[in-house]
Each structure stands twice: as C-alpha cells, then as structure tokens.
C-alpha cells in the first residue's frame, strides 16, 4: 500500500468513527514526532488540519475534500 493510500484509509476511518455526531480526531507522526492533527466534524462534513511547527503556534486549515487534505498530510510527513 502506498503512503497516500494509507493516509486516505485513515481519514475515511475517521469519518466512519464520527458516526455518533461527535468530532473524531487522529494524529500523524514521523519518528515519534507529531506533525499534525486531523479532526473530522460530521455536522459540517469538514476536516480541520492542525499543523505543528517547532517554536510556532499550531496553524489550522479547513478542508471539505478528503483528497485535498490527504495530499496536504502527505506533504507534511515527507
């Protein structure tokens, strides 16, 4: 399985986990270091990507397309 497919699978599982209406979240790490957190909001069907950078406040981005956030996460963990 390619890395892109793995990210996409995790995001789709995140959507399924939030079936009760509550937001679900997942972290993405590289060598034990958190790179980002993804939260799926089922009411609005949007993803929120929180990107962690050293010595900076985390930055948040909204996505309504699972493919776009998959590519963004892929770029972050490369």
C-alpha positions as CSV (number, residue, x, y, z in Angstrom):
1,X,0.0,0.0,0.0
2,X,1.4,3.4,-0.9
3,X,1.7,6.1,1.7
4,X,-1.1,8.1,0.1
5,X,-3.5,5.2,0.3
6,X,-2.6,4.7,3.9
7,X,-3.4,8.3,4.7
8,X,-6.7,8.2,2.8
9,X,-7.7,5.0,4.6
10,X,-7.1,6.6,8.0
11,X,-9.1,9.6,7.0
12,X,-12.0,7.5,5.8
13,X,-11.9,5.5,9.0
14,X,-12.0,8.8,10.9
15,X,-15.2,9.8,9.0
16,X,-16.8,6.4,10.0
17,X,-15.8,6.8,13.6
18,X,-17.6,10.1,13.9
19,X,-21.0,8.4,13.2
20,X,-22.4,9.5,16.5
21,X,-22.2,13.2,15.6
22,X,-19.2,13.9,17.7
23,X,-16.0,15.1,16.1
24,X,-13.3,12.5,15.8
25,X,-9.5,13.1,15.7
26,X,-6.3,11.5,14.7
27,X,-2.6,12.4,14.9
28,X,0.0,11.9,12.2
29,X,3.6,11.4,13.4
30,X,7.1,11.0,11.9
31,X,9.6,9.1,14.0
32,X,7.5,9.7,17.1
33,X,7.2,13.5,16.5
34,X,3.7,14.8,15.9
35,X,3.4,16.6,12.7
36,X,-0.3,17.3,12.6
37,X,-3.7,16.5,14.0
38,X,-6.9,16.0,11.9
39,X,-10.4,16.5,13.3
40,X,-13.4,15.5,11.3
41,X,-16.6,17.4,12.1
42,X,-19.6,15.3,11.0
43,X,-22.1,18.1,11.3
44,X,-20.4,20.2,8.6
45,X,-18.6,17.2,6.9
46,X,-15.3,19.1,7.1
47,X,-11.8,18.3,8.1
48,X,-9.7,20.6,10.3
49,X,-5.9,20.2,9.9
50,X,-3.8,21.5,12.8
51,X,-0.1,21.7,11.8
52,X,2.6,21.7,14.4
53,X,5.8,23.6,13.9
54,X,8.7,24.0,16.3
55,X,8.6,27.3,18.1
56,X,5.4,28.4,16.4
57,X,1.8,28.3,17.3
58,X,-0.1,25.5,15.6
59,X,-1.8,26.6,12.3
60,X,-5.3,25.4,11.4
61,X,-6.7,24.8,8.0
62,X,-10.2,23.7,6.9
63,X,-10.9,21.2,4.1
64,X,-14.1,19.9,2.7
65,X,-12.4,17.5,0.3
66,X,-10.8,14.3,1.6
67,X,-8.4,14.1,-1.4
68,X,-7.0,17.6,-0.7
69,X,-6.3,17.0,2.9
70,X,-4.7,13.7,2.0
71,X,-2.2,15.4,-0.2
72,X,-1.5,18.1,2.4
73,X,-0.8,15.5,5.1
74,X,1.4,13.6,2.6
75,X,3.5,16.7,2.0
76,X,3.8,17.3,5.8
77,X,5.2,13.9,6.6
78,X,7.7,13.7,3.8
